[in-house]
Amino acid sequence: MEEEAVKKLKILELFREGLSYREIAERCGTTKDYVKKVVYEWRKRGKPELGIEVADVLEIPEPLYENERKPYILKGYRRIGIINDVHFPYHDKVAVRTALKALLRYEIDTLILNGDIVDFYSVSFWERRPDRRNLQVERDIVLKAFDVIRKVFPDAKIIYKEGNHEERLERFLMRKAPELWDVEELKTENFLRLSDFGIEYVKDKRRIQAGELDIIHGHEYRSYASVNIAVSYLRKAFRNVLLGHFHRKQEETKKDIRDELSGAWIVGCLCDLKPDYAPHNEWVHGFAFVELYENGHFSVKNHTIQGEEVF
């Protein structure tokens, strides 16, 4: 479209200079009939630009980079287990085991690790206790956990959705060691050896689209309500959305004027409920089970864990 617009403008410029149709066609690498057509349209409409705006002709600089952030799409019938905010190695062993056992009974074929599975405490920009700054120990514990998860679900499709804690490693490299930024072994998915466990990594704040349900970690939106999170995210997403991030369990469903329903589900965490930085909170343990149907419809069971019981 841009090349054609430039050609038309060139034809009109040469016509104004008094060149013949044949001369214009030779200079522009086109036919005399095409030149006549361009001139005819110009005269007929009385608009020298022939409907061509300046922006159609000017060369707009290419962006520095492009990132369309296309969604990761799940299709067809799926039985999906969702866990988030485990924060290895600051996890709750009983809660993790209870969630895995429950999802095993659901006979899931897909497991989504929906962000903040790893804490990356050692490379956090927050104040850190010196006796806990051991990235190697954190990594070893996480790798053992991945091995357990894969053994529990040997045939399941496992998708790891990056959360804000997973982003800590790359942010640390950007701030403290930019020289190591391009080292492939230090990319989060490689550092965690996800390919060894057959785990797919979804990063760059991309959403997971499961039929009519969109799954995000929760940090993708920069602002949020601290009280009724489900209502806030339903208003932000304007459609069905499921997320973690807040370590709470909430649900909200709305019906519009056409009697169509949409909902938001906030899934609980599987980490220590009384960490040093926030021993008093409203956090709860939990996980979710989503059944996705062929037509894109879905059902959500948003569970709470109390001790070893699932509600």
N, C-alpha and C positions, 0 to 999 in steps of 0.2 A: 504493500500500500504506500509506503514512504517513497520507494523508487518511482512509482507511477506519478505521485504528486510532484516530485522534483522534475520529472520529464515534462509534465504538463506546464509547469511554470516556465521551464526553459523554452518550450515551444512558443508560449505567448510572448516571452521577452524577445525572441528572434523575430516574431511576426511584427511586433511593434517597431523593430529596427528596419522593417521593410524587406526582409528576405522572402523569397518565393517559397511556395509549399515544398518544392523539390529540394531546395537548398536546406530548408529546415529539417526535412526528413533525413537528408544525408548527415547533417551535423548531429542529429539526435539519435541516429541509428534506428529509424522506424520507417513506416511507409507514408507516402503522400496522403493516402486516404485517412490514416490516423490523425495526421496533422490537420486536415480539413475538418475532421470531426471535433477535435479539440477547439479549433477556432470557431466553429459553428456553435458549439455549446456556450462558448464565452459570449459570443454576440447575442445569442438567444436569451441568455439569462442576465446579461448586462453586468456580470460580476467577473472581473478579471481573474479572481482567485478560483473560479469554478467550484466554489464550496470548500476549497482547501484552506484550512487554517494554517497560520504560521507554524504552529506546533507540529503539524503533520510533516513539515519540511525540515525543520531544524533538527540537528542530531543531538538528542538528549544523552548526556554522559551515562555510561554503564554504571550500575551500582557497584560498590566495593565488593559485596558478596550478596548472594541470594539464598534465602532459607524459607521455603514455602511452608515448612512444618506440617506436612501432610499427615493425616491421622494414620495410625496403625489400625487396620480394619480386620475385625473378626466377622466371619459370615457363617451362615448355616446353623444347624442345631449344635449347641454347646452347653456343657455343664461346667460352669466356671467357679473356681474358688478364688477368693480375694483376701489377701492378708497385707497389712501395711504397718509401718512405724514399729518395726521390731527392734531397731536400733542395736543390732549386734555390735559389740559384746555386752550391751546393757539391756539385755532381753530378760523376760520372765520365762524361765524354763517350763513351768507348769502351764502357763497360758499358751506358749508355742506348741507344746505337745497336745494340749486339749484341742486347739484349732486344727492341727494336722489330722488328729484322729477323727474329728467331726467331718472334715472335708473328705477323708478317705471313705467314710460311710456314705457320703453323697455321691461317690463314684464319679468324681470330676474327671474331665478329659483335658481341662485347661486350668492352669494356675497362674494368677497374676500377682506378682510381687509388686505391690503398688506404692513403691517409694519409701525412702528412709528405712530400708531393710538393714543398711549399714549405718553406723553413727559417724564414723570418721572423726572421732573426738580428737585424735592426735593432730589433725590438720585444721581444726576449727579456728576461726579468728576470735572466738570468745576466750575468756581466761580459762586456762587448763591447769589441772593439778599435775605437777611434775611427775608424780609417781604413777600417773595413768597415761603418760604420753609415750605410747609404744605402738607404733603403727604396725609393726610386724606381728605382734601378739593379736591385735585387732583383726588383721587379715587372716591369720591362722584359724581363729575361732570362726570367722565367717565362712571360710572354705570348708571347714568341718560341717558347718550348718548346711551349706549347699549340698554336700555329699549326702547328708541325712535326708534332705528334702527330695533329692532325686531318687533315693532308694525307696522312699515312701510312695512316690509317684513316678515309677520308672518309665511309663509310656505317655505321660501327660505332656502337653505343650506348655512350656513354662516361659512366661513373658515377664521381664523385669522392667518396670516403669521407673525411670529416674526421678528421685525426689530431691528436695533441697539439700539433704545431708550428703547424697551421692555427689552433688555438685561441689562439695567442699574440696575434694582432691584437685580438681582442675582450677578452682579459684586459688588454692594454695600455690599451685605452680605458676599461675599468672602473677601473683603478688611476690612470692618469695624466690621462685626459680624459673623465670621465663625462658632461660636457656634450655630447660628440659621440656618445654611445652610440646614440642613435636616428637618426643620419644614415644613410639607406639606402645611400648610396654607399660607406660605410665597412664595411658588412657584408662578411664575408670573400668570399662568393660574388660580390658585386657589385664589390668591390675587385679581384678577379681576373678580372672580366669573363667569367665562365664561360658565360653565356648566348650570348655572341658566338661561342663555339666549339661550342655545342650540347652542353654538359656539364652533367649533372644533379648537384646537390650533396646529399649525405646527411650531416646534422650531428646534434648532440645525442647523440653516442655511440650512435646507432641501428645495429643490425646489418643486414647484407645477407643475406637468406635465399635461397639458391640450392638449391632442392629440399631434400635432406637435409643440405646443408652450410651452416653459418653462417660468414659472413665478417666479421671485425672488424679494426680496426687493431691492437689489442693493449693500448692504454692504458685500455680500458674497465674492466678489473679493476685495482684499486689496488695489489694485492700480487702478487708473482710469484716464481718460482724463478729464480735466476741461472745455474744449471748445466743442468738438464734442463727447459727451458721447455715443450717439447711435452708431457711427462708432466704438468707442473703445470697447463697449460691444459686438457688433456683431463679432468683431475679437477675443474677449475672449471666447465667448460661441460657436462660429462656428456653430450656428444654431439659429432658431427663439427664441427670448427672449424678455420678457416684464418686466419692473421694474419701481420703483419709486425712492425714496431716494434723488434725486438731486433737487426736487422741480421745475423742468423745464419740458417743453414738447419738445420732439425731436423724429424724426423717420428717419430710414435709411433702404433702401432695396438694396440688391446686387443680381446679377445674376451670377451664375458660368458658367464654360465652357460647362456644360451639359444643360444650360438654366433653371436650377432650382433656384428658388428664396428663399431667407431667409431674415429676417428683424429683426430690434430691435426697440422697442417702449419705450420711456421714458415718464412716466405719471406725470402730474403736481400734486401739493399738494392741501390741503384744510386748511392750517394753516394761521396764521397771516403773511402777506407778509412783514412786517416791524418790525421784532423782535429787541430787544435791542442790541443783539450781532451782527446783520447784517442788519441794516436798509436799506442799498443800495445793491441791488442784482438783479438777472435776473429771479427770481422766478415767476411762474404763477400758477393760480388755474386750476385744471383739474381733470378728471376721465376718465375711459375707459370702453367700452362695447366690449365684445368678444363673438362671436357666434361660438360655437364649434360643428362640424358636426360628424356624426357617423363614418366617415372614418378617423377622426383625423385632417382633414383640418379645417381651422378657418378663421375668418375675424376679424379685429380689427378696432374699431372706437375710436380714441384717441382725446378726446374733451378738449377744453379750455373753461374756465368760465371767463367771463368779467362782473362783477356786478352780475346781475341775468340772463344774457344771456349765452347760450351754443353755442359754435361754433365747 
